Amino acid sequence: MRQIYTYYKKSGYETEVMGASFRNIGQILELAGCNLLTISPELMKQLSESHEPVERKLTPEKAKSADVKWLELDEKKFRYLVNEDAMATEKTAEGIRKFAGDIVKLEKLVASKLS
């Protein structure tokens, strides 16, 4: 996430970066400053009960001064690089599965409230 945020902000892309699939509040705190974070209710509760100070880790200013190499990518190169990054591949697949499972739960909850 940090690399993605830094690359896009340094490159001047008009986009928002969203972090998801956190396992603990430490991971969330490391991305303080990211445009968007999806945080489970359990982790939100832990954050609200935490007395740990929150320091903004990601800023556009830090990203702009970072030493990041510009990548000339076509789709083939992009897919190759993503496939070479086991964490990116596994986390993307895991995130999609979790979001798909959550939408099924949400649909059932809404249906039960409507009937």
C-alpha positions as CSV (number, residue, x, y, z in Angstrom):
1,M,0.0,0.0,0.0
2,R,2.7,2.4,0.9
3,Q,4.5,1.8,-2.4
4,I,1.2,2.3,-4.4
5,Y,0.3,5.5,-2.5
6,T,3.8,6.9,-3.0
7,Y,3.9,6.0,-6.7
8,Y,0.6,7.5,-7.6
9,K,1.0,10.7,-5.5
10,K,4.6,11.2,-6.8
11,S,3.4,10.7,-10.4
12,G,0.6,13.3,-10.0
13,Y,-2.2,10.9,-10.7
14,E,-5.6,12.3,-9.6
15,T,-6.7,9.2,-7.8
16,E,-7.6,8.0,-4.3
17,V,-5.9,5.0,-2.8
18,M,-7.9,2.7,-0.6
19,G,-6.4,0.2,1.9
20,A,-8.4,-2.8,2.9
21,S,-8.3,-6.3,4.5
22,F,-6.5,-5.3,7.7
23,R,-5.7,-7.9,10.3
24,N,-4.8,-5.6,13.2
25,I,-4.7,-2.0,14.2
26,G,-0.9,-1.8,13.7
27,Q,-1.4,-2.3,10.0
28,I,-4.0,0.5,10.0
29,L,-1.8,2.9,11.9
30,E,1.1,2.3,9.4
31,L,-1.2,3.6,6.7
32,A,-2.4,6.7,8.5
33,G,-2.8,9.4,5.9
34,C,-4.0,7.0,3.1
35,N,-7.0,8.5,1.2
36,L,-9.4,5.8,2.2
37,L,-9.4,2.8,4.5
38,T,-12.0,0.1,4.9
39,I,-11.9,-1.0,8.5
40,S,-13.9,-3.8,10.1
41,P,-16.2,-3.0,13.0
42,E,-14.0,-5.0,15.3
43,L,-10.8,-3.1,14.4
44,M,-12.7,0.2,14.6
45,K,-13.7,-0.7,18.1
46,Q,-10.0,-1.5,19.0
47,L,-8.9,1.8,17.5
48,S,-11.5,3.7,19.5
49,E,-10.3,2.1,22.7
50,S,-6.6,2.5,21.9
51,H,-4.6,5.3,23.5
52,E,-1.7,4.9,21.0
53,P,-1.0,8.2,19.3
54,V,-1.7,8.3,15.6
55,E,1.0,9.8,13.5
56,R,0.3,10.5,9.8
57,K,2.6,8.2,7.9
58,L,1.5,8.9,4.3
59,T,1.4,12.4,2.9
60,P,1.5,13.8,-0.7
61,E,4.5,15.9,0.3
62,K,6.5,12.9,1.5
63,A,5.5,11.0,-1.6
64,K,6.6,13.8,-3.9
65,S,10.1,13.8,-2.4
66,A,10.4,10.0,-2.4
67,D,12.9,8.3,-4.7
68,V,10.5,6.4,-6.9
69,K,11.3,5.2,-10.4
70,W,8.8,5.9,-13.1
71,L,7.6,2.7,-14.8
72,E,6.7,2.6,-18.5
73,L,4.1,-0.2,-18.4
74,D,1.8,-1.8,-21.0
75,E,-0.7,-4.4,-19.8
76,K,1.6,-7.3,-20.4
77,K,4.4,-5.8,-18.2
78,F,1.9,-4.8,-15.5
79,R,0.4,-8.2,-15.3
80,Y,3.8,-9.8,-15.2
81,L,4.9,-7.5,-12.3
82,V,1.8,-8.1,-10.3
83,N,2.1,-11.9,-10.8
84,E,5.7,-11.7,-9.6
85,D,4.6,-10.1,-6.3
86,A,3.1,-13.0,-4.4
87,M,1.7,-10.7,-1.7
88,A,-0.1,-8.5,-4.3
89,T,-1.6,-11.5,-6.1
90,E,-2.6,-13.3,-2.9
91,K,-4.0,-10.3,-1.1
92,T,-6.0,-9.1,-4.2
93,A,-7.6,-12.6,-4.5
94,E,-8.2,-12.7,-0.7
95,G,-9.7,-9.3,-0.7
96,I,-12.1,-10.1,-3.6
97,R,-13.2,-13.3,-1.8
98,K,-13.8,-11.4,1.4
99,F,-15.7,-8.6,-0.2
100,A,-17.8,-11.1,-2.2
101,G,-18.6,-13.0,1.1
102,D,-19.5,-9.7,2.8
103,I,-21.9,-8.7,0.0
104,V,-23.7,-12.0,0.3
105,K,-24.1,-11.4,4.1
106,L,-25.3,-7.9,3.5
107,E,-27.8,-9.0,0.9
108,K,-29.2,-11.6,3.3
109,L,-29.4,-9.0,6.1
110,V,-31.2,-6.5,3.9
111,A,-33.6,-9.2,2.6
112,S,-34.4,-10.3,6.2
113,K,-35.1,-6.7,7.2
114,L,-37.4,-6.2,4.2
115,S,-39.5,-9.3,4.7
